[in-house]
Amino acid sequence: MPRYFFHTRIGADALTDDEGVELRDPDQAWRVARATIRASLEEEGSDPRLVTAILVVTDEAGEVVLEFPFAEAIPEPGAEPEPGEGTLH
């Protein structure tokens, strides 16, 4: 299974993921990214910088698989979580 790394960029600051996680494919990485962002927003939602953050997912070669802006993961009011959504933490 391929390993994906989830790095967070907030302005000029970067939090790197040195461990990564094995996932089936980029689609699963996208679902994990969205769930991870939503969990971060719930836990740290009072920090307005998070809305401008981006989760950058890379593969083992360091190639960018996707960039997921935190603002795009904010759930619609009343929306139910999708089945199979799991976070990294």
C-alpha positions as MATLAB code, in Angstrom:
seq = 'MPRYFFHTRIGADALTDDEGVELRDPDQAWRVARATIRASLEEEGSDPRLVTAILVVTDEAGEVVLEFPFAEAIPEPGAEPEPGEGTLH';
ca = [
       0.000    0.000    0.000;
       1.279    3.487   -0.769;
       2.255    5.830    2.058;
       0.910    9.386    2.138;
       2.223   12.308    4.175;
      -0.022   15.103    5.463;
       1.800   18.444    5.826;
       0.073   21.570    7.121;
       0.891   25.069    5.834;
      -0.365   28.061    7.782;
       0.955   31.195    6.134;
       4.758   30.931    6.137;
       4.745   28.197    8.803;
       4.823   24.507    7.950;
       4.148   21.431   10.075;
       5.628   18.367    8.411;
       4.439   14.799    8.720;
       7.531   12.596    8.850;
       5.668    9.322    9.503;
       2.877    9.298    6.965;
       0.171    6.662    6.771;
      -0.499    3.776    4.410;
      -3.716    4.219    2.430;
      -5.299    2.472   -0.542;
      -5.218    5.335   -3.019;
      -5.441    9.129   -3.491;
      -9.221    9.018   -2.992;
      -8.784    7.608    0.491;
      -6.044   10.184    1.157;
      -8.542   12.914    0.183;
     -11.162   11.526    2.601;
      -8.614   11.282    5.422;
      -7.401   14.829    4.671;
     -10.938   16.218    4.879;
     -11.706   14.354    8.109;
      -8.400   15.447    9.641;
      -9.039   19.088    8.749;
     -12.550   18.955   10.178;
     -11.244   17.432   13.428;
      -8.583   20.163   13.650;
     -11.188   22.862   13.110;
     -13.361   21.376   15.872;
     -10.438   21.193   18.308;
      -8.717   24.465   17.415;
     -11.575   26.340   15.769;
     -10.943   29.492   17.762;
      -7.699   30.118   15.840;
      -8.742   32.202   12.804;
      -5.485   31.323   10.986;
      -6.761   27.764   10.482;
      -9.275   28.889    7.877;
      -6.325   29.999    5.724;
      -4.314   26.789    6.308;
      -3.717   24.158    3.626;
      -3.155   20.436    4.093;
      -0.628   19.287    1.487;
      -0.648   15.542    0.856;
       2.461   14.030   -0.715;
       3.457   10.521   -1.723;
       6.640    8.658   -0.738;
       8.562   10.340   -3.565;
       7.604   13.771   -2.203;
       5.261   14.512   -5.112;
       2.175   16.540   -4.220;
      -0.931   14.361   -4.523;
      -3.360   17.069   -3.438;
      -3.619   20.395   -1.676;
      -6.690   20.746    0.508;
      -7.506   24.241    1.848;
      -9.010   24.071    5.320;
     -11.765   26.483    4.222;
     -13.039   23.890    1.716;
     -13.479   21.277    4.464;
     -15.836   23.333    6.603;
     -19.026   21.279    6.723;
     -22.344   22.760    5.746;
     -24.596   23.443    8.743;
     -26.485   20.268    9.636;
     -24.383   18.059    7.365;
     -23.802   14.497    8.546;
     -20.316   12.952    8.419;
     -19.820   10.632    5.498;
     -19.454    6.929    6.218;
     -15.907    5.636    6.341;
     -14.426    9.012    7.175;
     -11.435    8.508    9.459;
      -8.808   10.880   10.791;
      -5.112   10.399   11.310;
      -5.415   11.020   15.042;
];
